[in-house]
Amino acid sequence: MRAMWKGTVAFGLVAIPINLYAATENKGVQLRQVHESDGGRIQYKRWCSVEDVEVPYAEIAKGYELEDGRMVVLTDAELSSLPLPTQKTIDVVEFVPLAAIDPLFFDKAYYLEPQKAAVKPYVLLRDALHKSGHVAIAKVALRQREVLAVLRVHNDVLTMSTMLWPDEVRTPDFSFLQQDPPQVREQELTMAGQLIDSLAEPVFEPDRYQDSYRQALENLIEAKVEGEEVTTPPGVEQTAEVVDLISALQASVNAASRSKTPAKSRSRKPAEKKATPEKKPPAKRRPTRSA
């Protein structure tokens, strides 16, 4: 991995120099826009709408458009001169339980690696966080923008998840929220609870899931490269409109139970085989040895 940012974690009076790495990557198949008839790539040029000419990258700045259409031009030098205390510092400001943060606020995840001289204070913060059961709330500036972030421990490594500001999370404004809620019967609620129980697992195991769309897309590309006939994979059945909620819930519970039954029955067989020899009385073994 290549470090995308270098700075310092400020933990009280303790400074921990670190390298920052992106913790995730996009594994989706990258498709480009092309001319359908000949496969030529579509190119986009940097075009000035005022002078009607192509603009070289070195002459491109950033701008803020006013309500009347006028543009305020901001150069890189002006932006870099703005006071930004957290430009090279991850400033820890408080500690809270992880459950106190709504996942809706999380944005992107990063790994923090200690620089050579900072391994001990790094391990100190890591172990202290792990023991406390809390996460650290911090402020940091990335890409000329200050954000909130969460520091926590994952696989013995400090990770940082950037967060959205409160005014960046939209408030849901749906008409059904202003209406009287429909009456949910106790039987329907019980059936819904049974469906949740039948699909419940003790832990989340992400390796059990795979990107079926990506696999189908890769198979399609490979078939076209090999010149094979392209077949349309079977699609997902469209769910009919729910008329009888109880019947739909019962059918869902039955389907979930059937999908889990084979796994449970397989797990019981070894236990039954081990128990069988222990039940044999010792009197029957002696004739066997003499024979």
Order of alpha helices (4+ residues) and beta strands (2+ residues): beta-beta-beta-beta-beta-beta-alpha-beta-beta-alpha-beta-beta-beta-alpha-alpha-alpha-alpha
